[in-house]
Amino acid sequence: MRHKRFDYSPMYYDERKERLDLKKAEYEKLDNEELSSEERQAILRQNMQNTWSRSQHASKAKSTSNIRIVILIAIILVLGYFIFSGLDEVDVVVKKIM
């Protein structure tokens, strides 16, 4: 009994290229004035939605970045306190926390 062989070549899907091709087609139609008012509204709605989602993503990235910065500053301040006040007090503070 022989094994069956399949000739499978996976397709590469580039989402960014696909969106770019759709945008090019839309702008060509806009230049040629081939779009109806409903299609123009749909394009406008899609552009607004993309802008909104990008701004939401950017604001979320900024807030996580700000949180990281605050945590790093707090760690640096604590380490600076221990360095300038002396390392002898580290044991006392750690024991109080525990």
N, C-alpha and C positions, 0 to 999 in steps of 0.2 A: 504494500500500500504506500503510495507516494503522498507526500505533503502537498497541499494546495498552496500555490504562491499567489499573492495578491500584488498587483502593481498599484501601489498607493503613493502618490506624491502629494504631500500636504501643500495647501495653498497658503501663501503669506498674505495676511490681511493687514493693511495699514490704514487705521481709522483716520489719522490726520490727512493722509493723501485723499481718502474718500471724501472727507468734508471739504477739502480744498477744491476737488473736482466739482462738487455740487455748487460751491460758491461761484466758481468760474461760469458754470452753466447758467446760474441765476443772473449773474451780472451781464452775460451775453444777451439773455432774454430781456433784461432791463434796457440795455443799449438799443436793442432792436424793437423795443416797445411791443413785445409779444405777450406780455402778462396781463391777465385780467385784474380787476381791482381786488378780488378775493385772494388771488395769488400774491399780489403786492402786500396785502394785509398779513398773509401768512408769513411772508418773508420778514416783514417788520416785526411781527410777534416773535419769531424765532430769534432774530437779532437781539431784541430786548431781553429775551429769556437767557441767551448766551451771556450777555453783558451782566445781567443780574447774578448768574451763577458764578461768573468769574470774580465779581466783587465780593460775593459771600465767601468764596474760597480764599481770597486774599485777606479778608478780615479775620478769618479763622486762623490762617497761618500767622498773621501778625500777633494775635492774642496768645497763641502757643509759644511764639518766640519771646514775647514779653514775659510770660510766666517763667520760661527758662532763664532769662536774664535776671529776674528777681531772685530766683533760687540760687544762681551762681553768685550774685552779689551778697546774699545772706551767708553763703558758705565762706566766701572770702572775708567778710566781716568777722565771722566767728573765729576763723583761723588767725586773722590779724589780732583779735583780742587775746587769744591764747599766746601768741608770739610776744606781744608787747607786755602782757601782764605776767608772763613767766609760765613755764611749762609745769611748775609745781601745782598750780591750781587746776590743771586739767583733771587730775584724779578726783579732786573734791567736786567739781562740776559734774563729772560723769557719774559719780556715786549719788549725787543729789537727783540726777535725772532717772537713774535706775531705781 
